[in-house]
Amino acid sequence: MKIRAVAPNNRKRAFEVKTSNRTYVLPYVKSDPEPTASDHVAQVFVDEELGHEGFTYVLKSGREGSVHIDQVLEYNKDPDYLRNILLYRLTLEARKQVDSSRLSKREIVRRLGTSAAQFYRLLDQTNYSKSIDQILALLHVLDCDVDLVVHPHPVRVE
């Protein structure tokens, strides 16, 4: 995901990051070095060296920091980002299971009812066009159980 624009908001004490479909907020406290009232943001720009996937800021003191879009998406709990992280983790586990399985890759492909090319696309952890269903089917063929555990955040009483 590319960043189109970024601006500091000293009133909110946060960076406002604009992408093609949404504007996200990242509090200053989530950046390093952290901008403060005495050492405020002097300059901020979308960093071309980061492929427009991050921004760099310079503080009044001359210290500078960079933030990648993944930090912004994770902080904002972007659903697409969280899906991709889950898919990535499941794919890594599927790769481990394929490597340790006694089944041949040809037999796994046959049981999945797919092509060898599709099987190798499933094992590519950078391919986010696959569905979680496909990875779960692969894990099932490998005789793996997948348990989904939901951990609620503790409620804060103030």
C-alpha positions as CSV (number, residue, x, y, z in Angstrom):
1,M,0.0,0.0,0.0
2,K,1.4,3.4,-1.0
3,I,1.3,6.5,1.1
4,R,0.0,9.5,-0.8
5,A,0.5,12.2,1.8
6,V,1.5,12.6,5.5
7,A,1.1,15.6,7.8
8,P,1.8,16.2,11.5
9,N,-1.2,17.1,13.7
10,N,0.3,18.7,16.8
11,R,-3.1,19.3,18.4
12,K,-3.8,15.5,18.2
13,R,-0.1,14.7,18.7
14,A,-0.3,12.3,15.8
15,F,0.7,11.9,12.2
16,E,-2.1,11.8,9.6
17,V,-1.3,9.3,6.9
18,K,-3.3,9.4,3.7
19,T,-3.5,6.4,1.4
20,S,-5.5,5.9,-1.8
21,N,-8.6,4.7,0.1
22,R,-8.3,6.0,3.7
23,T,-6.7,8.4,6.1
24,Y,-5.0,6.8,9.2
25,V,-3.8,8.3,12.4
26,L,-0.5,7.3,14.1
27,P,0.1,8.8,17.6
28,Y,3.5,10.4,18.1
29,V,4.2,8.0,21.0
30,K,4.3,5.1,18.5
31,S,7.2,6.7,16.6
32,D,10.9,6.7,17.5
33,P,12.2,9.3,18.2
34,E,9.0,10.7,19.7
35,P,8.1,14.3,18.8
36,T,7.5,16.4,21.9
37,A,6.3,19.9,22.6
38,S,9.9,21.1,22.9
39,D,11.2,19.0,20.0
40,H,8.3,19.2,17.5
41,V,8.2,17.9,13.9
42,A,10.0,20.4,11.6
43,Q,9.6,18.4,8.4
44,V,7.7,15.3,7.3
45,F,7.5,13.7,3.9
46,V,6.6,10.5,2.0
47,D,9.9,8.7,1.6
48,E,10.7,7.7,-2.0
49,E,13.6,5.5,-0.7
50,L,10.9,3.4,1.1
51,G,9.0,3.1,-2.1
52,H,6.2,5.4,-0.9
53,E,5.4,2.7,1.7
54,G,6.8,4.8,4.5
55,F,7.4,8.4,5.7
56,T,10.3,10.1,7.3
57,Y,10.1,13.0,9.7
58,V,12.8,15.4,11.1
59,L,12.5,17.0,14.5
60,K,13.5,20.5,15.4
61,S,16.6,19.1,17.1
62,G,17.7,17.4,13.8
63,R,16.9,13.9,14.9
64,E,14.9,11.9,12.4
65,G,12.8,8.8,12.2
66,S,11.0,6.7,9.7
67,V,7.7,4.9,9.9
68,H,6.6,2.1,7.5
69,I,3.0,1.7,6.4
70,D,2.8,-1.7,8.2
71,Q,3.2,0.1,11.6
72,V,0.3,2.4,10.7
73,L,-1.9,-0.4,9.5
74,E,-1.1,-2.6,12.6
75,Y,-1.8,0.3,15.0
76,N,-5.2,1.0,13.3
77,K,-6.0,-2.8,13.1
78,D,-6.8,-2.6,9.4
79,P,-8.8,-5.7,8.5
80,D,-7.0,-6.4,5.2
81,Y,-3.6,-6.1,6.9
82,L,-4.7,-8.4,9.8
83,R,-6.0,-10.9,7.2
84,N,-2.7,-10.9,5.3
85,I,-0.8,-11.4,8.6
86,L,-3.0,-14.4,9.4
87,L,-2.6,-15.8,5.9
88,Y,1.2,-15.3,6.1
89,R,1.4,-17.2,9.4
90,L,-0.8,-20.1,8.1
91,T,1.3,-20.4,4.9
92,L,4.5,-20.6,6.9
93,E,3.0,-23.4,9.0
94,A,1.7,-25.2,5.9
95,R,5.2,-25.1,4.4
96,K,6.7,-26.6,7.6
97,Q,4.0,-29.3,7.5
98,V,4.6,-30.1,3.8
99,D,8.4,-30.4,4.5
100,S,7.8,-32.8,7.4
101,S,5.0,-34.8,5.8
102,R,5.6,-38.3,4.6
103,L,3.2,-37.6,1.7
104,S,4.8,-36.8,-1.6
105,K,4.0,-33.4,-3.1
106,R,2.3,-35.2,-6.0
107,E,0.0,-37.0,-3.6
108,I,-0.8,-33.7,-1.8
109,V,-1.6,-32.1,-5.1
110,R,-3.9,-35.1,-6.0
111,R,-5.7,-34.9,-2.7
112,L,-6.2,-31.2,-3.1
113,G,-7.6,-31.7,-6.5
114,T,-5.6,-28.9,-8.0
115,S,-2.6,-28.4,-10.2
116,A,1.1,-28.4,-9.2
117,A,1.3,-24.7,-10.1
118,Q,-1.6,-23.8,-7.8
119,F,0.0,-25.9,-5.1
120,Y,3.2,-24.0,-5.3
121,R,1.3,-20.7,-5.3
122,L,-0.4,-21.8,-2.1
123,L,3.0,-22.3,-0.5
124,D,4.2,-18.8,-1.6
125,Q,3.9,-16.7,1.6
126,T,4.0,-13.5,-0.4
127,N,1.0,-14.5,-2.5
128,Y,-2.0,-12.8,-0.8
129,S,-4.5,-13.5,-3.6
130,K,-5.1,-17.0,-2.2
131,S,-7.9,-17.5,0.3
132,I,-7.6,-18.7,3.9
133,D,-9.9,-21.6,2.9
134,Q,-7.3,-22.9,0.5
135,I,-4.6,-23.0,3.1
136,L,-7.0,-24.6,5.6
137,A,-7.8,-27.3,2.9
138,L,-4.0,-27.9,2.5
139,L,-3.5,-28.2,6.2
140,H,-6.4,-30.7,6.4
141,V,-4.8,-32.8,3.6
142,L,-1.7,-32.8,5.7
143,D,-3.7,-34.2,8.7
144,C,-3.4,-31.0,10.7
145,D,-6.0,-29.6,13.0
146,V,-6.3,-25.8,13.1
147,D,-7.8,-24.3,16.2
148,L,-8.8,-20.6,16.3
149,V,-8.3,-19.0,19.6
150,V,-9.8,-15.6,20.4
151,H,-8.2,-13.6,23.2
152,P,-10.3,-10.7,24.3
153,H,-8.5,-7.6,25.4
154,P,-8.8,-6.9,29.2
155,V,-11.3,-4.2,30.1
156,R,-9.7,-1.1,31.6
157,V,-11.6,0.6,34.4
158,E,-10.7,4.2,34.9
